[in-house]
Amino acid sequence: MGNLAVLAAVVFAFGLVSRRLEGTVLTAPIVFVLVGAILGPAGIGLVEFGLDDHTVLLLAEIALALVLFTDAASTDLSTLRQNEGLPLRLLGIGMPLTIALGAAAALLLLTDLTFWEAAIVGTVLAPTDATLGQAVVSNPRVPLRVRQALNVEAGLNDGLSVPFLALFLTLAVAEEELQSASYWIRFALEQIGLGVLVGIGVGLVGGWLVSLASRKSWMADPFQRLALLALALISWALADQIGGNGFIAAFVGGLAVGPTVEHVGERLIQFTETEGQLLNLSVFFIFGVLVIGLMGPLSWEVALYALLSLTLIRMLPVALSLFGTHLRSISVLFMGWFGPRGLATIVLGLIVVAEAPLLTGREEIEQVVAMTVLFSVLLHGLTAAPLS
């Protein structure tokens, strides 16, 4: 209860000055990470969370499930084809290249990692964070097509990274436990397949019921939003219960429910801007509490990889994916730089710890994920407003 009271006090205190901090370099994630680090064990020791704490993992998983569902449900699929298909290029070409380049760089620099552990690092660090990029996508000085492409990319790439992580994680565990690869591949396909089926079923049936109840005036407006959020949690929990991947289910459920319920996007965007912020910032606060202890004695290879992840490993795939779009080089460079790593990377990293605690490279994976997110929170937060 003490940790919860401190977190609530931090949220309250930040809220009092939130308007004054808008447009400054002190973004909400920066503040919550720094305050978490100060109040955590490496600081004054007022708050303490464990990396293996079930409550921490549960909070992070719920936050990511809701983000995946709301981002998918709020996406206007027609925007994927607009502006020369910039979002499709970033997602369909840029993201796989980012995972591949990230894995290759991890193999070269982080030599203690196995092939599949390097692939896990590349996948965990591939998705970008819409919250950290908010100062960019909401700034009218940035051209609309650039803002729109970055926003759609950040909204969908976390969901698209989950199947890759499920596959690589199961193959890494198979290698550690000397199980046959065919068994673990079948397990990964079950995770993905059952997740997709549950997401489609819950999204379509649940969306149809919400739409029917709304048309017949059985449902009050506030409960339409609550019902949609409940569908996200139902998808996530049900898939996990029957052996599927809950995050895939939540993402696919959002895609399925979007076309079935009128104005679903507006209702869920209201959530992400209010209640959803509380969950997201709580995760950043917990990350701040944990981050100093996670980094431990750092090697230059880990620090270099973290910097490369935010620069070359992101920028080169973005440039290749945007080749032929006639964007100016400064716009391509801008889009390449603003690929911040945040909530999705933190949660996917926690999942790796929870699902594969015996990986030989676990400690190095924790270090590189923590360092990359910390660099991203600080560097992207500090540069978002001036570069925009």
Secondary structure by P-SEA (a helix, b strand, c coil): caaaaaaaaaaaaaaacccccccccccaaaaaaaaaaaacccccccbbbbcccaaaaaaaaaaaaaaaaaaaaaccccccccccaaaaaaaccaaaaaaaaaaaaaaaccccccaaaaaaaaaaacbbbccccccccccccccaaaaaaaaaaaacccccaaaaaaaaaaaaaaaaacccaaaaaaaaaaaaaaaaaaaaaaaaaaaaaaaaaaaaccccaaaaaaaaaaaaaaaaaaaaaacccaaaaaaaaaaaacccccaaaaaaaaaaacaaaaaaaaaaaaaaaccccccccccaaaaaaaaaaaccccaaaaaaaaccccccaaaaaaaaaaccccaaaaaaaaaaaaacccccaaaaaaaaaaaaaaaaaacccccccccc
